[in-house]
Amino acid sequence: MLALIQTIVMALDLYWWIIIASAIFSWLYAFNVVNSRNQFVGSIGNMLYRLTEPALRPIRRFMPDLGGIDISPIILLLILFFIRQFILTTIAPLVL
């Protein structure tokens, strides 16, 4: 059971970094730092979008319009942090 908990925590940590990479990539794309016509850059952006958008879309539906600022990745990171801490502090001690 402990191996399952460690695997879930590792998956949450990996998704945490994917969300951060997606946010940084979106900034680089918005400010034309990366070449948007490059096929490799486009495939990375598409991959990051497909990995993060299913989790970010429900958050964006409930968020008020803040103009050009999108804080949904921050909210998703807070949710992931809460789930990770809940697993480590509540569920893991019950297994041990």
VMD Tcl script that builds the backbone (N, CA, C; Angstrom):
set m [mol new atoms 288]
animate dup $m
set s [atomselect $m all]
$s set {name element resname resid chain x y z} {
  {N N MET 1 A 0.823 -1.198 0.000}
  {CA C MET 1 A 0.000 0.000 0.000}
  {C C MET 1 A 0.864 1.259 0.000}
  {N N LEU 2 A 1.999 1.169 0.689}
  {CA C LEU 2 A 2.898 2.318 0.731}
  {C C LEU 2 A 3.446 2.640 -0.660}
  {N N ALA 3 A 3.694 1.612 -1.462}
  {CA C ALA 3 A 4.183 1.831 -2.824}
  {C C ALA 3 A 3.137 2.570 -3.653}
  {N N LEU 4 A 1.870 2.271 -3.451}
  {CA C LEU 4 A 0.802 2.962 -4.164}
  {C C LEU 4 A 0.750 4.434 -3.769}
  {N N ILE 5 A 0.878 4.720 -2.498}
  {CA C ILE 5 A 0.872 6.106 -2.023}
  {C C ILE 5 A 2.066 6.869 -2.589}
  {N N GLN 6 A 3.237 6.246 -2.596}
  {CA C GLN 6 A 4.417 6.911 -3.146}
  {C C GLN 6 A 4.278 7.152 -4.643}
  {N N THR 7 A 3.650 6.222 -5.352}
  {CA C THR 7 A 3.430 6.399 -6.786}
  {C C THR 7 A 2.459 7.544 -7.050}
  {N N ILE 8 A 1.405 7.648 -6.265}
  {CA C ILE 8 A 0.434 8.744 -6.426}
  {C C ILE 8 A 1.098 10.083 -6.131}
  {N N VAL 9 A 1.896 10.149 -5.088}
  {CA C VAL 9 A 2.601 11.389 -4.744}
  {C C VAL 9 A 3.586 11.768 -5.853}
  {N N MET 10 A 4.271 10.782 -6.416}
  {CA C MET 10 A 5.193 11.063 -7.512}
  {C C MET 10 A 4.452 11.569 -8.747}
  {N N ALA 11 A 3.294 10.998 -9.038}
  {CA C ALA 11 A 2.494 11.461 -10.178}
  {C C ALA 11 A 2.006 12.884 -9.950}
  {N N LEU 12 A 1.613 13.205 -8.724}
  {CA C LEU 12 A 1.197 14.574 -8.406}
  {C C LEU 12 A 2.359 15.547 -8.567}
  {N N ASP 13 A 3.553 15.135 -8.117}
  {CA C ASP 13 A 4.732 15.991 -8.270}
  {C C ASP 13 A 5.079 16.197 -9.741}
  {N N LEU 14 A 4.974 15.155 -10.543}
  {CA C LEU 14 A 5.251 15.280 -11.973}
  {C C LEU 14 A 4.245 16.215 -12.642}
  {N N TYR 15 A 2.976 16.078 -12.295}
  {CA C TYR 15 A 1.956 16.949 -12.883}
  {C C TYR 15 A 2.158 18.398 -12.432}
  {N N TRP 16 A 2.643 18.592 -11.212}
  {CA C TRP 16 A 2.973 19.924 -10.701}
  {C C TRP 16 A 3.968 20.606 -11.650}
  {N N TRP 17 A 5.034 19.892 -12.039}
  {CA C TRP 17 A 6.045 20.460 -12.916}
  {C C TRP 17 A 5.522 20.655 -14.332}
  {N N ILE 18 A 4.605 19.802 -14.778}
  {CA C ILE 18 A 4.005 19.980 -16.097}
  {C C ILE 18 A 3.184 21.270 -16.135}
  {N N ILE 19 A 2.463 21.560 -15.064}
  {CA C ILE 19 A 1.674 22.790 -14.996}
  {C C ILE 19 A 2.588 24.016 -15.012}
  {N N ILE 20 A 3.678 23.974 -14.271}
  {CA C ILE 20 A 4.626 25.082 -14.254}
  {C C ILE 20 A 5.254 25.262 -15.634}
  {N N ALA 21 A 5.622 24.160 -16.283}
  {CA C ALA 21 A 6.199 24.253 -17.633}
  {C C ALA 21 A 5.191 24.829 -18.613}
  {N N SER 22 A 3.940 24.453 -18.481}
  {CA C SER 22 A 2.904 24.979 -19.365}
  {C C SER 22 A 2.713 26.477 -19.169}
  {N N ALA 23 A 2.738 26.934 -17.932}
  {CA C ALA 23 A 2.590 28.367 -17.663}
  {C C ALA 23 A 3.775 29.152 -18.227}
  {N N ILE 24 A 4.985 28.648 -18.024}
  {CA C ILE 24 A 6.168 29.329 -18.549}
  {C C ILE 24 A 6.147 29.334 -20.070}
  {N N PHE 25 A 5.752 28.205 -20.672}
  {CA C PHE 25 A 5.677 28.147 -22.128}
  {C C PHE 25 A 4.650 29.131 -22.671}
  {N N SER 26 A 3.530 29.263 -21.986}
  {CA C SER 26 A 2.509 30.204 -22.466}
  {C C SER 26 A 3.017 31.647 -22.400}
  {N N TRP 27 A 3.819 31.981 -21.379}
  {CA C TRP 27 A 4.405 33.312 -21.312}
  {C C TRP 27 A 5.400 33.518 -22.443}
  {N N LEU 28 A 6.258 32.526 -22.674}
  {CA C LEU 28 A 7.240 32.629 -23.749}
  {C C LEU 28 A 6.562 32.752 -25.106}
  {N N TYR 29 A 5.480 32.043 -25.292}
  {CA C TYR 29 A 4.733 32.104 -26.544}
  {C C TYR 29 A 4.034 33.452 -26.704}
  {N N ALA 30 A 3.476 33.970 -25.622}
  {CA C ALA 30 A 2.749 35.241 -25.684}
  {C C ALA 30 A 3.675 36.419 -25.984}
  {N N PHE 31 A 4.904 36.363 -25.488}
  {CA C PHE 31 A 5.844 37.462 -25.692}
  {C C PHE 31 A 6.781 37.215 -26.876}
  {N N ASN 32 A 6.461 36.240 -27.713}
  {CA C ASN 32 A 7.224 35.897 -28.918}
  {C C ASN 32 A 8.696 35.617 -28.634}
  {N N VAL 33 A 8.979 34.973 -27.512}
  {CA C VAL 33 A 10.348 34.576 -27.203}
  {C C VAL 33 A 10.695 33.302 -27.967}
  {N N VAL 34 A 9.720 32.398 -28.091}
  {CA C VAL 34 A 9.936 31.172 -28.853}
  {C C VAL 34 A 9.328 31.343 -30.237}
  {N N ASN 35 A 9.889 30.645 -31.201}
  {CA C ASN 35 A 9.417 30.716 -32.577}
  {C C ASN 35 A 8.158 29.858 -32.712}
  {N N SER 36 A 7.028 30.487 -32.920}
  {CA C SER 36 A 5.761 29.753 -32.979}
  {C C SER 36 A 5.620 28.946 -34.258}
  {N N ARG 37 A 6.430 29.202 -35.253}
  {CA C ARG 37 A 6.358 28.465 -36.521}
  {C C ARG 37 A 7.220 27.208 -36.517}
  {N N ASN 38 A 8.051 27.052 -35.503}
  {CA C ASN 38 A 8.887 25.870 -35.393}
  {C C ASN 38 A 8.010 24.675 -35.019}
  {N N GLN 39 A 8.167 23.574 -35.748}
  {CA C GLN 39 A 7.319 22.402 -35.521}
  {C C GLN 39 A 7.584 21.782 -34.148}
  {N N PHE 40 A 8.821 21.757 -33.700}
  {CA C PHE 40 A 9.145 21.190 -32.396}
  {C C PHE 40 A 8.526 22.018 -31.272}
  {N N VAL 41 A 8.632 23.324 -31.375}
  {CA C VAL 41 A 8.031 24.214 -30.372}
  {C C VAL 41 A 6.516 24.051 -30.358}
  {N N GLY 42 A 5.930 23.940 -31.540}
  {CA C GLY 42 A 4.487 23.741 -31.621}
  {C C GLY 42 A 4.039 22.425 -31.020}
  {N N SER 43 A 4.823 21.372 -31.220}
  {CA C SER 43 A 4.439 20.071 -30.659}
  {C C SER 43 A 4.573 20.068 -29.134}
  {N N ILE 44 A 5.576 20.756 -28.609}
  {CA C ILE 44 A 5.704 20.860 -27.148}
  {C C ILE 44 A 4.537 21.654 -26.574}
  {N N GLY 45 A 4.201 22.764 -27.217}
  {CA C GLY 45 A 3.067 23.562 -26.746}
  {C C GLY 45 A 1.768 22.794 -26.811}
  {N N ASN 46 A 1.572 22.036 -27.872}
  {CA C ASN 46 A 0.361 21.231 -28.006}
  {C C ASN 46 A 0.304 20.149 -26.940}
  {N N MET 47 A 1.443 19.504 -26.657}
  {CA C MET 47 A 1.486 18.477 -25.623}
  {C C MET 47 A 1.146 19.062 -24.250}
  {N N LEU 48 A 1.769 20.204 -23.923}
  {CA C LEU 48 A 1.505 20.829 -22.630}
  {C C LEU 48 A 0.054 21.280 -22.521}
  {N N TYR 49 A -0.498 21.785 -23.605}
  {CA C TYR 49 A -1.901 22.209 -23.607}
  {C C TYR 49 A -2.827 21.018 -23.368}
  {N N ARG 50 A -2.560 19.911 -24.056}
  {CA C ARG 50 A -3.413 18.730 -23.915}
  {C C ARG 50 A -3.295 18.081 -22.540}
  {N N LEU 51 A -2.142 18.219 -21.904}
  {CA C LEU 51 A -1.969 17.650 -20.571}
  {C C LEU 51 A -2.615 18.499 -19.475}
  {N N THR 52 A -2.623 19.803 -19.649}
  {CA C THR 52 A -3.097 20.674 -18.573}
  {C C THR 52 A -4.519 21.194 -18.762}
  {N N GLU 53 A -4.968 21.296 -19.983}
  {CA C GLU 53 A -6.276 21.912 -20.230}
  {C C GLU 53 A -7.446 21.165 -19.593}
  {N N PRO 54 A -7.477 19.816 -19.581}
  {CA C PRO 54 A -8.613 19.156 -18.914}
  {C C PRO 54 A -8.737 19.491 -17.428}
  {N N ALA 55 A -7.635 19.772 -16.768}
  {CA C ALA 55 A -7.692 20.131 -15.350}
  {C C ALA 55 A -7.942 21.619 -15.158}
  {N N LEU 56 A -7.496 22.441 -16.093}
  {CA C LEU 56 A -7.652 23.887 -15.947}
  {C C LEU 56 A -9.022 24.385 -16.411}
  {N N ARG 57 A -9.640 23.705 -17.348}
  {CA C ARG 57 A -10.918 24.165 -17.909}
  {C C ARG 57 A -12.013 24.312 -16.846}
  {N N PRO 58 A -12.221 23.328 -15.953}
  {CA C PRO 58 A -13.267 23.528 -14.928}
  {C C PRO 58 A -12.971 24.689 -13.980}
  {N N ILE 59 A -11.704 24.926 -13.701}
  {CA C ILE 59 A -11.344 26.045 -12.826}
  {C C ILE 59 A -11.639 27.364 -13.530}
  {N N ARG 60 A -11.318 27.449 -14.815}
  {CA C ARG 60 A -11.562 28.679 -15.578}
  {C C ARG 60 A -13.043 28.989 -15.710}
  {N N ARG 61 A -13.880 27.955 -15.696}
  {CA C ARG 61 A -15.325 28.184 -15.792}
  {C C ARG 61 A -15.860 28.940 -14.583}
  {N N PHE 62 A -15.294 28.676 -13.406}
  {CA C PHE 62 A -15.795 29.290 -12.178}
  {C C PHE 62 A -15.064 30.566 -11.795}
  {N N MET 63 A -13.955 30.852 -12.464}
  {CA C MET 63 A -13.177 32.042 -12.130}
  {C C MET 63 A -13.799 33.278 -12.768}
  {N N PRO 64 A -13.804 34.392 -12.055}
  {CA C PRO 64 A -14.273 35.642 -12.679}
  {C C PRO 64 A -13.255 36.125 -13.707}
  {N N ASP 65 A -13.702 36.938 -14.622}
  {CA C ASP 65 A -12.827 37.482 -15.654}
  {C C ASP 65 A -11.903 38.524 -15.025}
  {N N LEU 66 A -10.611 38.271 -15.089}
  {CA C LEU 66 A -9.623 39.185 -14.521}
  {C C LEU 66 A -8.855 39.935 -15.603}
  {N N GLY 67 A -9.447 40.040 -16.769}
  {CA C GLY 67 A -8.756 40.702 -17.875}
  {C C GLY 67 A -7.819 39.720 -18.546}
  {N N GLY 68 A -6.570 40.072 -18.657}
  {CA C GLY 68 A -5.593 39.210 -19.302}
  {C C GLY 68 A -4.844 38.302 -18.355}
  {N N ILE 69 A -5.236 38.294 -17.098}
  {CA C ILE 69 A -4.520 37.496 -16.102}
  {C C ILE 69 A -5.256 36.177 -15.891}
  {N N ASP 70 A -4.528 35.078 -16.012}
  {CA C ASP 70 A -5.095 33.754 -15.802}
  {C C ASP 70 A -4.443 33.144 -14.563}
  {N N ILE 71 A -5.207 33.051 -13.479}
  {CA C ILE 71 A -4.662 32.498 -12.242}
  {C C ILE 71 A -5.103 31.054 -12.021}
  {N N SER 72 A -5.715 30.438 -13.029}
  {CA C SER 72 A -6.156 29.054 -12.869}
  {C C SER 72 A -4.995 28.079 -12.624}
  {N N PRO 73 A -3.797 28.260 -13.232}
  {CA C PRO 73 A -2.698 27.348 -12.867}
  {C C PRO 73 A -2.303 27.453 -11.396}
  {N N ILE 74 A -2.370 28.641 -10.833}
  {CA C ILE 74 A -2.028 28.808 -9.417}
  {C C ILE 74 A -3.036 28.080 -8.546}
  {N N ILE 75 A -4.304 28.183 -8.897}
  {CA C ILE 75 A -5.344 27.497 -8.124}
  {C C ILE 75 A -5.182 25.988 -8.242}
  {N N LEU 76 A -4.859 25.504 -9.444}
  {CA C LEU 76 A -4.646 24.070 -9.625}
  {C C LEU 76 A -3.424 23.596 -8.845}
  {N N LEU 77 A -2.373 24.406 -8.795}
  {CA C LEU 77 A -1.203 24.039 -7.995}
  {C C LEU 77 A -1.546 23.976 -6.507}
  {N N LEU 78 A -2.381 24.888 -6.044}
  {CA C LEU 78 A -2.812 24.840 -4.640}
  {C C LEU 78 A -3.648 23.590 -4.355}
  {N N ILE 79 A -4.512 23.218 -5.285}
  {CA C ILE 79 A -5.321 22.005 -5.124}
  {C C ILE 79 A -4.424 20.772 -5.084}
  {N N LEU 80 A -3.444 20.714 -5.988}
  {CA C LEU 80 A -2.517 19.584 -5.995}
  {C C LEU 80 A -1.695 19.531 -4.709}
  {N N PHE 81 A -1.278 20.691 -4.210}
  {CA C PHE 81 A -0.532 20.736 -2.954}
  {C C PHE 81 A -1.392 20.225 -1.803}
  {N N PHE 82 A -2.663 20.622 -1.778}
  {CA C PHE 82 A -3.560 20.155 -0.723}
  {C C PHE 82 A -3.733 18.639 -0.786}
  {N N ILE 83 A -3.949 18.102 -1.988}
  {CA C ILE 83 A -4.129 16.653 -2.137}
  {C C ILE 83 A -2.870 15.909 -1.702}
  {N N ARG 84 A -1.712 16.425 -2.100}
  {CA C ARG 84 A -0.445 15.783 -1.729}
  {C C ARG 84 A -0.253 15.781 -0.218}
  {N N GLN 85 A -0.493 16.930 0.409}
  {CA C GLN 85 A -0.328 17.010 1.857}
  {C C GLN 85 A -1.352 16.150 2.585}
  {N N PHE 86 A -2.574 16.089 2.062}
  {CA C PHE 86 A -3.601 15.240 2.670}
  {C C PHE 86 A -3.182 13.773 2.627}
  {N N ILE 87 A -2.637 13.357 1.496}
  {CA C ILE 87 A -2.179 11.960 1.381}
  {C C ILE 87 A -1.047 11.694 2.342}
  {N N LEU 88 A -0.088 12.598 2.416}
  {CA C LEU 88 A 1.099 12.358 3.246}
  {C C LEU 88 A 0.815 12.477 4.737}
  {N N THR 89 A -0.100 13.354 5.123}
  {CA C THR 89 A -0.321 13.553 6.565}
  {C C THR 89 A -1.509 12.762 7.122}
  {N N THR 90 A -2.441 12.371 6.282}
  {CA C THR 90 A -3.628 11.690 6.778}
  {C C THR 90 A -3.681 10.226 6.373}
  {N N ILE 91 A -3.429 9.935 5.120}
  {CA C ILE 91 A -3.588 8.579 4.640}
  {C C ILE 91 A -2.318 7.742 4.901}
  {N N ALA 92 A -1.146 8.287 4.645}
  {CA C ALA 92 A 0.093 7.542 4.821}
  {C C ALA 92 A 0.312 7.057 6.250}
  {N N PRO 93 A 0.043 7.865 7.292}
  {CA C PRO 93 A 0.224 7.335 8.655}
  {C C PRO 93 A -0.737 6.181 8.994}
  {N N LEU 94 A -1.886 6.143 8.363}
  {CA C LEU 94 A -2.808 5.031 8.599}
  {C C LEU 94 A -2.282 3.730 8.008}
  {N N VAL 95 A -1.525 3.843 6.918}
  {CA C VAL 95 A -0.968 2.653 6.271}
  {C C VAL 95 A 0.222 2.130 7.032}
  {N N LEU 96 A 1.013 3.039 7.573}
  {CA C LEU 96 A 2.210 2.625 8.302}
  {C C LEU 96 A 1.796 2.037 9.613}
}
mol reanalyze $m
mol bondsrecalc $m
mol representation Tube
mol addrep $m
